[in-house]
Each structure stands twice: as structure tokens, then as C-alpha cells.
Amino acid sequence: MRHGPGPAPFGQDSLIAFAEDGSLVDRLNEFKETNSWKGPTMGGLVEALEAAVAASPDTFLPLLPDFHRARIAFQHALIAGFKRLYDPSNAQKPRFDWNAAWPKLMAFFSGCLNDQALWAVPAEQEQSMSMIPTRTWMTSLIAGFLEAGTKHDENAYAPELLPQGWELIKILLARAEPEPARLADPMTHALNTEKGRAISALYNHALRACRLAQQRHEPLHDAWAPLQPVFDSEIAKCVDANFEFSTLSASYIANLDYMSRAWLTENVRKLFPVEHTANFKSAIGGLAYGAPNQPIYQLLATNGILHAALNMELEDRHSRERIIALICLAYLWGDEDLRSPLMELIFVGSAEDTQNGIDFFWQVRGDKLKPEQVERVLAFWEAALAWDSAQATRNGTLLSRLSRLAPYLSTLDNRGRSLLLGVITYVHLDYSTDQMIKELARLGDSNPAVAIELLDKMFEANTPNFDLDDKLKGLLKRLYGMGFQREVLRIVEKLRKTLPDMLSFYKELRDAKG
């Protein structure tokens, strides 16, 4: 079985030589792949051409106009070679004047996209089992190149070329083939379709234009105004169609807010159209990858978008997780409280929803939260315990997950004791025993009697079979030295059956006492 594209009829050096003598395009177009098992292949030739362009770009740059008569696969290889050179990497690259190259590349892109022959074959008829570049590959590559040319100001193409880039993006948006919704993973789907690549180029172009306006101390509105008609046109298509725009726009929601809060506010219900379920779910899938700030959260909440998402069955599980995390973040901000409708939806939903909330608070435990925000986490912990107590059966996994919030405790006072007693006998169900021992070691000095009580309860339910970095031994030795000798020896006795070296540790403590 052959692996990879197969051998090329011409090596890299030969292709560069053909480029220098002007015969390259004719030689490429004349190549015909035979059925010979070990013979040269179109795939091999395309790969070799891309490598040759990346190795000697100055040789191929003057040939751009001539490549308009080359086959699509070779046009794609030519562009891919330049993009390989442009993309950041640690590989050694030849010196190349991109300021001189970009106008020529723009002209080549324009010639390709305005050539009706490029669009003559419908996308559904151009499937390539041998992985030979097709028209869809070509348009996606151009979109990706335009995106790369505007994403980072330090290596972006010149501002004077933005009007040309914008016209190319409009062609790509208009000619991209429609795709059905893929609700199980809308973001991955959107990023890998012809239309999705064009939309990514659209957003990066718009952001570059707005950044440049800001650098010139010009109003953002002046930069946004000429771009808005395209955004208006695209969002108008988000009616049981144009799912990639729904997804990617939601992922860029913070950028939309930066470019034009007025446009976002006016169109937020079109971006998340509850009455068009596939578009709504696609947008929620994109929102999972966005970075909404407090004003954006308030915009989404007041328009009922988050409430609708929680009341809808979402095929993409990450979407629901992210919505819950966003609501819990707003809870920390003070925009929600435990009795607000959105927080109540988390508790009245499945136990998994509450666990997702717990996971969010666990993930932000290292952040510099204000005292009132820590208090909110502890109040959530209490509410989760109360919710679980009201159920017909205790949810051990949820309670074990709750134990992860122990880092928010600062002392083993009555409240800390109560919270930990509610979860301590379940920590082993989520492999959290070691973490709980670490927390008790941190908190133990504040109330060693409670630390002993909690250890007793924890080991009544389950005893560990390892002691990572001797954390447990260190805690027990410390408690032993505080005067809790009998209690510590009782705990050590419980641990002897499952934890290695407990017999020698028992003797060590007993001998120290003597």
C-alpha cells in the first residue's frame, strides 16, 4: 500500500530550473499520471511544487501571472508555498520582501477568484479521493492567507491593500457553498468549511481596519461604517442557513462589541435567533469559545438568550458547560444571585449542571477573588449541599466534586466544619482524597480537633492506598505533636490495612511518645 502522495516526476531543483527558464507552467500542465504503482503522481508533483516555492520564492513571484493558465491544483500549490513561507515557524526560511510580494499576490488572488472557470465545477462534483487540491481547497487557502495577512499588525500587509483584500473577501463570502448545520460540534465544523474560512478572514480584516483607525486616533465608527453592509447582509441570511456565520460571530462577540456595540445590541437577537433552532444552537456553540465581558453578559441575559439555551437540549455538551460557567462568572460579578432565575435553572436541572458550576469555581480558585466573591462561592457550596439533601438519594459524585472547593476555606470554624462534613465521606469517589488531605494540612492548625474529626469521618468511608509526598504522615505527625496522640493512633490503626508503612509509622509515633 502506498503511503503519502507518492513520488514526483520532477524534483525541487528541476522545478526551480523550469521556473527560471519559463517552461514551468507548460511542463506542469503536460504531466499525466499513469496507473503505474511506483510511477510519479499528481500528488507528488503538487507537494514538490509547494516545497520549491517555499524554498525559492523570488524565483516564482514573477510567474504569478503565468500561473493563471495552470491547473487549479498547481495554483493551489503555488499559493500554499508562499503561505508556508509566511506562516510563523522555527524552520529556516529564505529572505523575502513581503511588501513587494503582497500587491502581486493580491492581483493573483483577484485574477483567480474572478475567473469563471474556477467556479464552473460544483463543489459536490469535485471530491478528490487522491487528495489533489480542488477549487474548494483553493478558495479556503486564499481566505486563510487573507486572514493571516490581517491577524497580527506586526506582519500584516500594507493598509493600502485593505480595499483589495475586502473585495476578495466579499467574493469568497458570496461564492462559498452552503453547508448544513453540524450541531454536535458547530465550532470545529465552522472553522473547516469554505464559508467558515471566508468568515474568519472577514472578522480579521474588520478588526485590522478598526485597529488602524484607533492608531490614527479616528473614531471606530468611521472604520466600521463601510464594513457594516457586509455584516448586515450575512446576518440577514441566518434564517435556517448560514450557520457558520452564526457560530463564528458568536465566538467573536467580544470583538463585535469592540467594533460596534450599537450593531451588536441591535442584532443580538438575530445572532441568537431562538425561533430558528439550528442557527441558535450554532451560535451557542460559538459562544462557548467567545470571551464575553460583563456588558455582553448583561446583553445576553436581558434578551433571554441564556435562559433559552438552558431550556434547550444542546447536542454540543461543551455549549451547556460554557453557558453555566458564564452564569457562574456573572454570579461572582454580582449580576446574579442564588435566587435569580438563571442560577435556579442550574440547580433545577440535572446534577451535571450543578457539577459544571462546581467545576467553574474550582478552575478559578487560584484567581485573586475579592472576599465577597469567596463568600459567594461558599454560599453556592451551601446551596448545593441543600439541593442534594432534598433529593431522594445522595449524589456521591456531586458531593465529591464539591470537596474541591475546600481551597476557598480559610479556617475550620463552624461553617468550614459543616461544609466539609457534608462532603468528606465522598471524596474518594472523585479521586480527591489526596487533595483533601492537602487542604486539611493547610487548615489543621486553625482547629486541630475538627481536623481529627474530619480525618476520622473520611477514613470511615474509605482508606487510601498511597500517601503522595507523605502529606498524610506529615499531618498526622503534626496533630500528634499537638496532643492528639490517642486520636492519631486510632486513625493510623484504620490505615494499616491499605496504606503501606503504617505499622512502622505507628511504632515511630509510639516510640516518640515514650
Stockholm file with secondary structure:
# STOCKHOLM 1.0

chainA/1-514         MRHGPGPAPFGQDSLIAFAEDGSLVDRLNEFKETNSWKGPTMGGLVEALEAAVAASPDTFLPLLPDFHRARIAFQHALIAGFKRLYDPSNAQKPRFDWNAAWPKLMAFFSGCLNDQALWAVPAEQEQSMSMIPTRTWMTSLIAGFLEAGTKHDENAYAPELLPQGWELIKILLARAEPEPARLADPMTHALNTEKGRAISALYNHALRACRLAQQRHEPLHDAWAPLQPVFDSEIAKCVDANFEFSTLSASYIANLDYMSRAWLTENVRKLFPVEHTANFKSAIGGLAYGAPNQPIYQLLATNGILHAALNMELEDRHSRERIIALICLAYLWGDEDLRSPLMELIFVGSAEDTQNGIDFFWQVRGDKLKPEQVERVLAFWEAALAWDSAQATRNGTLLSRLSRLAPYLSTLDNRGRSLLLGVITYVHLDYSTDQMIKELARLGDSNPAVAIELLDKMFEANTPNFDLDDKLKGLLKRLYGMGFQREVLRIVEKLRKTLPDMLSFYKELRDAKG
#=GR chainA/1-514 SS CCCSSCCCSSCHHHHHHHHHHTCHHHHHHHCCCCSCTTSCCHHHHHHHHHHHHHHCHHHHGGGTGGGGGSCHHHHHHHHHHHHHHHSCCSSCCCCCCHHHHHHHHHHHHHHHHTCGGGGSSCGGGCCCTTCCCCHHHHHHHHHHHHHHHHHCGGGCCCGGGHHHHHHHHHHHHHHSCCCCCCTTSHHHHHHTSHHHHHHHHHHHHHHHHHHHHHHTTCCHHHHHTTTHHHHHHHHHTCSSSCHHHHHHHHHTHHHHHHHCHHHHHHHHHHHSCTTSHHHHHHHHHHHTTCCCCHHHHHHHHHTTHHHHHHTSCCSCHHHHHHHHHHHHHHHHHTSCCTTSHHHHHHHHSCHHHHHHHHHHHHHTTTSCCCHHHHHHHHHHHHHHHHHHHTSSSCCHHHHHHHGGGGGGCCCCSHHHHHHHHTTGGGGGGGTCHHHHHHHHHHHGGGCHHHHHHHHHHHHHHCCCSCCGGGHHHHHHHHHHHTTCHHHHHHHHHHHTTTSTTHHHHHHHHHHHHC
#=GC SS_cons         CCCSSCCCSSCHHHHHHHHHHTCHHHHHHHCCCCSCTTSCCHHHHHHHHHHHHHHCHHHHGGGTGGGGGSCHHHHHHHHHHHHHHHSCCSSCCCCCCHHHHHHHHHHHHHHHHTCGGGGSSCGGGCCCTTCCCCHHHHHHHHHHHHHHHHHCGGGCCCGGGHHHHHHHHHHHHHHSCCCCCCTTSHHHHHHTSHHHHHHHHHHHHHHHHHHHHHHTTCCHHHHHTTTHHHHHHHHHTCSSSCHHHHHHHHHTHHHHHHHCHHHHHHHHHHHSCTTSHHHHHHHHHHHTTCCCCHHHHHHHHHTTHHHHHHTSCCSCHHHHHHHHHHHHHHHHHTSCCTTSHHHHHHHHSCHHHHHHHHHHHHHTTTSCCCHHHHHHHHHHHHHHHHHHHTSSSCCHHHHHHHGGGGGGCCCCSHHHHHHHHTTGGGGGGGTCHHHHHHHHHHHGGGCHHHHHHHHHHHHHHCCCSCCGGGHHHHHHHHHHHTTCHHHHHHHHHHHTTTSTTHHHHHHHHHHHHC
//
